[in-house]
Amino acid sequence: MARDERNFRSTYYEKVGCRGVEERKSLEILLKEKPLNLTKLTQFCIRFTVPKIHRTVLWNSLLGVTPVYDKSREYVMEQRVAVYNDLLKALKTMRIVDENTPTSRVLYAMWLLEKKQLYLGRDITQESHFCNITKVLLEIFDNDIETYWMAKSLYDYSEEVTLEMGKLSDLTYTILEKEDNGLYIHLKSCDMLTALPLSEWYRSFFAGVLSEPALIRIWDKICGGAIKIVVFVMIEILRMLRRRVLRCVDQKSLFECIDSIKNEQETADMIVNAAIELWQQNKGHEYIPQSKVKSLS
């Protein structure tokens, strides 16, 4: 009986996004392993919500910011700090950024410079997926240097999304038709289905679409390599807004409808809970990006 009660509580905690004591202890044990086992840590991210207290260490490890060998971490971080400072100094010398430049734009300019894409006249205030990702990370983490390196790795995942966009779009339409045929028919008949900016939303992992506290639970899965979860987030956004979406008859009204949830924390939490559950039901964790496969090999 005690065992059944414990299992029930664990299931309940997982659904509402809370962490059970057993899962937290398991993660703490994994984080003490030398060297860190990235495969096990990835599996934890796939299965559970990462406790806030351990998110910095876990994301840094999975995104390749810090190495798995503890003896190498100090040296590696020294090099990352040096690169960061050199880039920042160069940007200030060229007067591209100053003390008044928003941090997200500074990091974007640093990334452009490092990628040799900061040509004369490049507008660093333009919208970009890198900048959208960075804005969310800056809300989660306090260390700008670590944030920069994490943003670079997450953007690599964004590039994986670009390569898989055709498959992800087809999967979105297929699952929506299966899960809510009425909604699918309405969107298709009004020419709104293919008008959805899936590429924009998927490549930024819904940054700016959902509130940050809810979004980070999806990004836990992204850090574990499960980029296909974006499909299920899209499905649940449409289903959560079903009544309002069915009243939309053009693209403008549909986008305004979806944009309305940006500041609705409770709605965002329900969307994320439902998306994770649907993703798990569809074995959505089977696909791992090539960049993740390389880092684990």
N, C-alpha and C positions, 0 to 999 in steps of 0.2 A: 504493500500500500504506500509506504514511504517513497519507494522508487517511482511509482506512478505519479505521485504528487510532485516529485522533483522534475520529472520529465514534462509534466503539464506546465509547471512554472517556467521552465526553460523555453518551451514553445511560445508561451505568452510573452515573455520578455523579448524574444526574437521578433515577434510580430509588432510590438510597440516600439522597437528600436532601443530597448534597454539591454544591458549586458548582465548575464547571470554571473554569479561568483565563480563558477567552475570554468567558464570560458575565459574570464579575465585572468584567473590563475594559470590557465593553459598558455595564454599569450605571454605572461610574465616569464614562464619557464622557457618558452621558445626564444625570447629576447635575451636570455642569459646563456644560450648555447654559443660555443666558440668553435668554429666560425658560425655565423648565423645561417640557418637553413632557409634559403629564399623560397624553396618549394613549399615548405610547411607554412611559412608566413603568408605566401600567396593563397594557400588553401584557407587559412584563417580569414583573410579579407573576403574571400569568395563566400564563405559560410556565415560570417558574423559581422556585426557592426563593430568598428574599432573603438575602444574606449578613448575618450578625449585625451586622457593623460598619456597614452602611448602613441597617439597618432603621429606626432612629429618624428619619433624614432622609427616607427614602422614605415611611414611614407618615404622618409629619407633612404631607408634601406632598400625598399622595393623599387624606388625610382632611380636607384643607382647613385644617389648623391653621396652617400657614405658607403664604404666597402664592407664586406661581410667579416673581414678580419679586423679585430679591434686594435691590433698593433699598427695597422696601416691608417687608421681613421684620422689621427692627429695630423699626419703628414699630408694626407689627401685633402683634408679641410684647409690646411695652410695654403695649399696650391689653389684651391677654389677661391679662397679669400683674396689671394694675390691676383688672380685673373679678374675677379670682380672689381677690385680696386683699380687695376690698370685700365679696365674698360671705362669705369666711372671717371677717372682722371682724364682720359682721352676725350670723353664727351664734354666735360667741363672746359677743357682746353680749346676745343672747337666751338664752344659756346652753343652747343646744341641743347644742353640742359643746364639748369641752375637750381638754386635752393627752392624756387617756387614751382618747379616742374613736378607734377604728381608722380609718386613712386612707380605706379604701374607704367607710366610713359617712359620713365627713366630706364626701367628694366627692359621695356620693349626696344628702346634705342640701343641699349647694350647688346641685346640679342641680334639686332640688325647689323650692328658693327662687327660682332663676332662672326656673323654669317656672310660678311662682306656685301651686305645689301643696303648699307647706309650711304647711298649716293647723294650727291649735292642736290639740295632742294627736297629731299625725302621728308614727307609730312609725318611726324611721329604721333600726331593727334588723330590720325585716321583710324577707323575701326579695324580691329584685327582679332583673330581668334586667340593669338598669343596674349594680347592685352586683356581680353575678356577672362581668360583662364587665370592670368596673373592677379586680376582684381579680386577674384574669389580667394585665391591663396593668401593674399595680403590680409584678408579678413580672418583667416584661420590661424596663421602663423605670425610670430613676432620678428623672426630673424629674416631680414631682407636678402641676405646672401644665400641662405638655404632656399628661400622662396624662389629666387632667380633660377637656381639649378633644378628645383622641382618643376618649375614652369617649363623649362626646356624639355624635360623628359615627358611631361604630360602633352606638350605640343607634338612630340614624336608620335604619341598615340593618336593625336588629332590627325596627323598625316596618314596613319593607318586607316582611320575612318574614311578619309578621302579616297583611298585605294579601294575600299570595300563599299563605297557609297551605293553603287548599283544594287548589290546584294542586300544591303541594309534597307534600302527603299522598298524593294520587292518584299522583303520579310515583313516590313511595317504594314504594307497593304494586305498581305496574306493573313497576318494575325488579326488585324482589325476586322477583316471580313469574317473571320472565324469567331471572334469574341463578341462582336456587335455588328451583325449584318445590316441592321437598320441604319446605324450611324454611317457605316461604310457606303451604303447606297445613297444616302442623303449627300454626303460629301462628294461622291463621284458624280451624281446627277447635277450638282451645282458647279461642277468644274473646280472644286476646292481641294480635292484630294491631292492631286499632283502639284497644286500651287503651294502646299505647305513647304516652308523653307527648311526641309529636313537637313540638308547639308550644313546650313548655318547653325542650326540648333545642335546637331549631332557633333559637329567639329569642335564646338565650344563646350560640349557636355552640359548643355542647358544653363550655362552661366548667363545671368541676367534674365532668365525665364522663371526659374524657381528661386526661392529664398535660400540664402547660404546655409542656415542650420539644417535644412532638409537635404540640400544638395550634397553636402559632404558625405552623407551615407551612400549616395550613388557613387561618389568619387572614391570611396573605399573600394568598391568593386572595380572601378576603372584602374586603380593602382594595382589591383590583383590581375589585371589583364583582360577583364571581362567587358570589353567595349560594346559588345552586342546588347548590353543592358539598356542602352539609349533607346532602342526600339520599344522596349516595354514601358519606359518612362513616357514616351510619346503616346502610346496606346492608352495609358492610364490618365494622361492629361485630357485627352479627348473624351474618355468615358466619364471622368469626374465632372466634366463640364457638359455632359450630354444634353441636358435640357436647353442650355444656352446655345450650344452648337447647332442643335436642330432648328433653332430660330434664325440662324445665320443663313443668308442667301447669297453672299458674295465674299470675296477674299478679305476685304477691308473689315467687315463686321466679324469675321472669324478671327483675324489677327488681334483685333481689339478685345475679343472675348478671351483669348489665351493670355494676352498681355495683362488682363485684369487680375490674374492670380499671382503676379510678381510679388505683391506685398501681403498675400494671404498665407500666413504661416501655417495655420491649421489645415488649410486645403493642400498646401505643399507637402505637409507631413503625411496626409492620407494618400496622396498621389505616390509618394515614395514607398510607403508601406505596401500599397497595392502593386506597384511596379516590381518590387523585389520579389513579392510572392508569385506574381505571374511569370517572372523571369525564371525563378526556381522551378516552377511547374513545367516550363518548357525547356529545362536543362540548358538555360542560357549561358552557363559558365563553360561550355565545351570549347568555345572559340577563344584562342589566346593570340594576340597580335604577334607578328614576326619579330618585332623589336623586343618583346617580352621573352620569346623563345630564345633569342640570342643571349639575353642577359642571364638567363637561367642555365644556359649550357656551358 
